[in-house]
Amino acid sequence: MAGLEKAASALGAFTKGIDAYTQNIAEGKNNGNGQFGAHFQNIGGGIKVTRTNDLQTQGSIQESDTNTHVALDSGNGFMVAATSDGSKVLTRDGSWTSDRNGDLVNGGGHKLQGWILDGAGEIPSDVNISSMDGLETINITSVSGTFTETTEARVIVNLSAAEIPTPYQRNLVITDSLGIDHNVFVTYTKTATDNEWKMSITAPDAVVAGITQDGGSNDGVPFTDVLMQFNTDGILQYFNGDPLETTVPKFNINWETSTAKDSNVTLNLGVGENDGTRIMGKKSAHVNVTTNGRSFSAVDGTFISPEGDVYAVFKNGEKSKIAKIAIANVNAPNELNPVNGNAYTITPESGDAALGSAGESGFAAVISGQIETKPVDFARSMLKIISLQQNYNAMVSVTGKQAEMMKKLEQL
């Protein structure tokens, strides 16, 4: 009977070993590091098999065309994810893409976890960054949109040097404090004085006389017929007839058709610059007209930076840092417990997870737009399976013969 028990123990051990190496091959197409093996020991009257994990050998890093795919730059560390029931798991499968709800999900079906940032792009002070409880699912559609209020405008034009040029006008788009765009017109008119022009600013959405100068000798008066003086080389020198006033006043707009606050805009005309606003040639033309404002826009995409910061990208070109990926280290990663979806759970043997930011001292950095493949040795796994299968078949034969002998002995 002892022989049969030992044989049965061996058959069970060989089966577990075959399962471990078969899983290597089955999961070889997955992303992230980790491969499995089996360690056999003769103990007493049987064979004990221990399933082994190798979670510290980094897989090869391959380029991806998906902005939210990431890899870690070393074999140590994991990203934190959540299963469908909300349980936290560790994974190195960085094949994150947005699902229909906007959650970042990897190929294993797990949701990326991190710290949701405040409006300043920082982790809120009341969040416990040392605990898994402070982590949330990263969702890129949780940001409704963004805009940038206009506070600066650069208007560089070339004004005609002809004796009686016609007025010249340029259009600016000013975004107010509510993200609404307004057309604002800058009009230049030649005066009877040599090298002197007048500049006025108007807007259909402003109240009557609602655009005023902010600063300068005419502070508070309407931004109408502001004198611009050029030198004989056609380079802009000063304003309002005052040689000491070399800075153009800001303009302040009181909006009539919006509940937004007044727009206060610094105007850059390139005073004293060869490539600034100047008089030259027979025909007026614009050179450069830009503002720092951006109108309201919805989310159009996302990407993850090397620091593990998740950015929402808007249709107007703006971007906003909305979350930070959490990196987890454990003392004994090979003692983690493998679970479905190419992930692992913490065990008493692995130790608890320590959390940190990507690239922080002691924590892996993120490689953006890359993916890590599993470092599975397919040839070795196949040879192990064949060898274990042969041992299994041989033990089945031995067990059969032992059973036949026992039956004959019972018949004596």
Secondary structure, DSSP 8 states (H G I E B T S, - for coil): -HHHHHHHHHHHHHHHHHHHHHHHHHTTTSBSS-EEEEEEEEETTEEEEEEEEE-SS---EEE-S-TTBEEESSSS-EEEEE-TTS-EEEE---B-EE-TTSBEE-TTS-EEEEEE--TTSS--TTS-TTSGGG-EE-BTTS---EEE---EEEEEEEE--SSS---EEEEEEEE-TTS-EEEEEEEEEE-SSTTEEEEEEE-TTEEEEEEEEESSTTTTSBS-SEEEEE-TTSBEEEETTBTT--S--EEEEEESS--S--EEEEEE--TT-TTSSEE-SSS-EEEEEEES-EEEE-EEEEEE-TTSEEEEEETTS-EEEEEEEEEEE-S-GGGSEEETTTEEE--TTT---EEEETTSTTS--EEETEEEB----HHHHHHHHHHHHHHHHHHHHHHHHHHHHHHHHHH-
